[in-house]
Amino acid sequence: MIAALLALGCSGRPNLETLRDPEACAACHPVHVEQWRGSMHAYASTDPLFRALNARGQRETNGELGDFCVRCHAPLAVELGLTTDGLDLDDVPEELQGVNCYFCHSVSAVDGTHNNPLQLTHDGVMRGGIADPVRNSFHASRYSPLLDRDDAASAQACGACHDIVAPSGAHIERTYLEWRESVYDRDDVAFQRLTCGNCHMEGDDRPVAELAGSTFPVRRLHGHAWPAVDIALTDFPGRDVQRALVQDALDDVINPQLCVTVDPVGLETSIVADLENLAAGHAFPSGAAADRRVWVELVAYQGGEEVWRTGHVEPGVAMDDTPDPDRWSFGDRHFDATGGLTHFFWEVETVASSLLPAPTAFSPTDPDWTDTHRARTWVVEGVQADRVTLAMHLRPYPLDVARRLVEEEGLDPGVVDAIPTFTLGSAALEWSVDLGRACVR
């Protein structure tokens, strides 16, 4: 590993150019860098959806969009003056693409709540969440609460890039705000505050560094894969691993209940679905909620045959292209200055939301309590169901909008084919008359 450092031009303390290269980090921190390589942070400026949307936004605003997109998708390249609008990212060195190790570990202050107000200090000191870092000959180390997932300040460092206010002033991504208003940002004797990193940076116990001839103590370290909703849509390191991590995260988010009442006299079946967001830590869906497609699928059976269904969307078919007046879906909708629906954030003036909120208090008696349950009833006439199933699906990006980018921006059609549809494990329920009760959860 010393040879690997020397091959990168390192001798004793490296210069800043070397520190900015994740491959220099990999020599001593191979596990973290391997996780990062397959993360959406590493993919952020490579993502063809981002590239296509940024190109369209620059064209339609005559360049006024500036660094709005790229300051979060390639923040170090912007910091170093290597791009001002993201249209020349192919000319930016690979090691400075995306959100890399140096960028996060050089953050020294957060001057705001949205649109990446992070301040870097280019002093060669790598900041982290370890209170007593071991001295080493490669770089100076310093503890920072901004990099410590057990400190509330770390949520500010994450959230400042994950809350986005559009040029119009519309708050189009609100993950950090949702967390701040939730129970997860409260200190309580019965509940420990949970930060972004507590959920999205689950770690393990291991030495922080691996270097021949040196011994480092075992620490509880942060994971660097950051699974959430999005995955790479092109050939990219660790793509299958990332998808599995996202599925695992989604499988624990929703607490559902399904109640069915059959009226043999009126010959109808009443179906009630009750959904509660207990584990997201913020609203669900969140982030680019106008891009998310989250919907409920219900199927009723009678005598072994399907007799009614809502929320069925065929693979490869856009949810919005599937007419279904009974479908229950969640997300944001963006509207432009004329009140028309828009899929492009630089046109957004107002936002309409239909989300599953995060808990805001521990008890209904708490003055901050907000009911997190969302329920809907379907009355199916002419049916005496003896079995009903519930499922919940999520697509990170709408297929119909992606296909517009294929036609109008030259996006590779293979990107559309790669957009996944996740089915949430915890939201899968089945009721049957044989259970002898009206509700299952």
Beta strands, then each sheet from edge to edge (+ up, - down):
strand 1: 107-110
strand 2: 118-120
strand 3: 125-128
strand 4: 140-143
strand 5: 163-165
strand 6: 171-174
strand 7: 204-207
strand 8: 218-221
strand 9: 254-263
strand 10: 268-277
strand 11: 293-302
strand 12: 305-310
strand 13: 328-335
strand 14: 341-342
strand 15: 350-354
strand 16: 373-381
strand 17: 387-395
strand 18: 422-423
strand 19: 429-432
strand 20: 439-440
sheet 1: 1+ 2-
sheet 2: 3+ 4+
sheet 3: 5+ 6-
sheet 4: 7+ 8-
sheet 5: 16+ 10- 9+ 20-
sheet 6: 12+ 11- 13+ 14-
sheet 7: 12+ 11- 17+ 18-
sheet 8: 12+ 11- 13+ 15-
sheet 9: 12+ 11- 17+ 19-
end
